[in-house]
Amino acid sequence: MAKVAKLVYITLVTRVIVEDNLPQYEMLESVHDELKTKFSMKILNGEISENLEKITLDKVCPYGTFDSDILPDNFPACCQKCVNRVDDPQICVFFCKEGSRFTPAQ
């Protein structure tokens, strides 16, 4: 089965309480950590399909464009099947359900 790169579009919406008269940039600064937590939880709790906008074929960067598209054989099994394909070990550990502490630079 051939692999292809696809773009997945989702829209995340959450409610925050802020001061009425704050400019947008200050409002975003004031709730940054709260938004980060709420959006992360929506993704980790499987709410992606509920917020799915569309899925399209990536014509600009097809499969194989980036080195991270093809993982080395020494990556652990959870990284082999991980859809995140991130090179930052902190992000990988955060999203990896199996809790892999594997550093991609190894």
C-alpha positions in Angstrom: 0.0 0.0 0.0 1.5 3.4 -1.0 1.7 6.2 1.4 0.6 9.8 0.7 0.7 13.0 2.6 -2.7 14.5 3.6 -3.6 17.8 5.2 -6.1 17.5 8.1 -8.1 20.7 8.9 -9.8 21.0 12.3 -11.5 23.9 14.0 -11.1 24.1 17.8 -13.4 26.3 19.8 -13.3 26.9 23.6 -14.8 29.4 26.0 -12.6 31.7 28.2 -13.4 34.5 30.6 -11.5 37.7 30.1 -11.7 41.4 30.9 -14.2 43.2 28.7 -11.9 46.0 27.5 -8.7 44.1 26.7 -7.2 44.4 23.2 -7.1 41.1 21.4 -3.3 40.5 21.8 -3.6 41.2 25.5 -6.6 38.9 25.8 -4.7 36.1 24.1 -1.6 36.7 26.3 -3.8 36.5 29.4 -5.4 33.2 28.5 -2.5 31.6 26.6 -1.8 28.8 29.1 -5.6 28.1 29.5 -6.1 27.9 25.8 -3.0 25.6 25.4 -4.4 23.3 28.0 -8.0 23.3 26.7 -7.0 22.7 23.1 -4.5 20.0 24.0 -7.1 18.2 26.1 -9.6 18.4 23.2 -7.0 16.7 20.9 -5.9 14.1 23.5 -9.5 13.2 24.3 -10.2 12.3 20.7 -12.4 15.3 19.8 -10.6 15.7 16.5 -13.3 13.9 14.5 -16.0 16.1 16.1 -14.1 19.2 14.8 -13.0 17.9 11.5 -13.3 20.5 8.6 -11.8 18.5 5.7 -8.9 16.3 4.6 -7.1 17.0 1.4 -4.1 15.5 -0.5 -0.9 17.5 0.2 0.1 18.6 -3.3 2.7 21.1 -2.2 4.7 18.7 0.0 3.9 15.1 -1.0 5.0 12.1 1.0 8.8 11.9 1.1 9.4 15.7 1.0 10.7 15.8 4.5 13.2 13.4 6.3 10.6 13.0 9.1 8.2 11.4 6.6 10.3 8.2 6.8 11.4 7.2 10.3 14.6 5.3 10.9 14.2 1.6 11.8 15.6 2.3 15.3 12.6 4.3 16.4 10.4 2.5 18.9 7.1 1.0 17.8 5.0 3.8 19.2 7.0 6.3 17.2 6.7 4.2 14.0 2.9 4.4 14.1 2.7 7.9 15.6 0.9 10.4 13.4 2.5 13.4 14.9 5.9 12.9 13.3 7.6 15.5 15.4 11.3 15.9 15.9 11.0 17.6 19.3 11.3 14.9 22.0 9.2 17.0 24.5 6.3 17.1 22.1 6.8 13.5 21.2 6.7 12.5 24.9 3.6 14.7 25.5 1.6 13.2 22.6 2.9 9.6 22.8 0.2 7.5 24.5 2.8 4.9 25.2 5.0 7.5 27.0 8.1 6.9 24.8 11.1 8.8 26.1 13.0 8.1 22.9 14.9 11.1 21.6 14.7 11.3 17.8 18.3 12.5 17.6 19.5 9.0 19.0 
